[in-house]
Amino acid sequence: MDWPVVGVLPSLIGRIHNFNDQITTFLAAYGCNLKAQGPIASGMRYFATCDPANVRHIFTTNHANYPKGVEFAEIFDIYGGSIFTVDGELCRQQRAMFQSFMSNPQVVALMERSSRDKMVNGLLPFMIRMASTRTPFDMQGLINRLIFDLTAIPIFCVDPCCLSADMPSMHVANAMDTVMEVGLIRHILPPSCWKMMRRLNIGPEGKLATAHKQLHGFVREMMEKMKARSTEQDEVSAVDIILSADPAYSDGSLLSRTLLNYMVAGRDTVGTTLPWVFYNLAKNPRVVSAIRKELAPIASLKTAACISNNGTSTMLFFEQEETKDLVYLQAALYESLRLHPPGPFERKKVLADDLLPSGHKLHAGEIVLISIYAMGRMESVWGKDCHEYMPERWLSEDGSKLRYVPSHKFMAFNSGPRMCLGKDIAMAQMRTIVAAVIWNFEVEMVEGQSVEPKLSCTLQMKNGLKVIVRKREK
Ligand code: HEM
């Protein structure tokens, strides 16, 4: 796949529609590690890996030698200076600030309240309407609306109301998708090439420039709404916490980039994961039955939490606290994240020459691509049934406990000092959403559709996930 002069570029572009699967095939064929080169004179030298021993070395043992690097920060310039794009001391400060936001008791309470409210007054009533007329709908689109609202509310203390009955335009979410789609192109092309397009404002770069304007406009609009809200509300937003932690953020542009980065952290991840969870569940009815069996004892105790819809139907919503010990449900989510991680790859830069546990030598300036997607599908890591959706692999023999799986083998939430800071919140959010949907509804995929990832830095579905739902007889 390495061509003279132009290097790996033609192979990548030729197979780009199937980017993650192609990398998986190559890595499986080359024993989890692969060197490749970009076009001559581009200076792009790649090392691709999905080898857990190398990943532990890169992300933990010698992580200081593997920053994200300035090229990564340039690719995601819209988030420049904020948590995803910085390394070293700046990153430590940003992580501390994010943690003080996520652990603030008022923020935690607001997240729980809004999660319940959106399910009870938004998602479940919408699904009841679709069920009553057997109308097919796009589950990914619906989840996107829900997660956009749930992510924005604690950041701005304002509800963008994407899940309201009139289904408003999702241009801001679409602009966030554009950042990830053009991000993939920027990862692949030599920087001089995409920077030229940016200067000329053409092709994907023209689309990205429009997306940037829409995203900064969204932040301005939300901040204005935030200022205008009732002063009696004692809620604390991310904006309040950031401004009180560091006055440097009163420069509006850094604050805007940081808030957009917080939006990505919550939205692009959970919003991308959940449609794949429903896809995997629809394909594996025995897993759905096992989750329902686990929910049944809680459901039978719940009468007070019943949601009445015009007196015609009763829906159950499970609180976060009620789902926290449901190991099978948790295993079903991990198993979906193994096969369909929302961030399918990571990128690191080599600072100084180094020797990896696999025996490969890396040179300063090289780019390391870590395929999280491929790692989840390697027979050498997960065994012969690695392509099957099997939550049982996460459970102890008697099924009563979750097995310990090290993060350098299951990379969906990253590994080492830059591990995801929202894992527990994300898992809690996903447990309650999946529990409510599958307890109350049968979800069937519309036949004949092609469900595949789009070309992007995230694993969003290209054509969505069309489903038909039916209310369950319990
Ligand atoms: C299914 C859900 C999620 C998955 C699979 C996930 C995965 C990840 C991954 C792979 C990274 C590393 C990104 C990188 O290095 O470029 C990361 C970082 C991060 N995540 Fe998550 N995430 C999820 C949900 C969330 C949520 C809901 C939040 C916030 C509420 C969050 C907050 C963060 C933050 C702040 C970081 C930055 C850490 C750093 O760069 O040091 N994540 N996450």
Residues whose N, C-alpha, C, O or C-beta is under 5 A from the ligand:
A	BS01	HEM	I83 F84 F98 A265 G266 T269 V270 T273 G343 M411 A412 F413 N414 P417 R418 M419 C420 L421 G422 K423 I425 A426
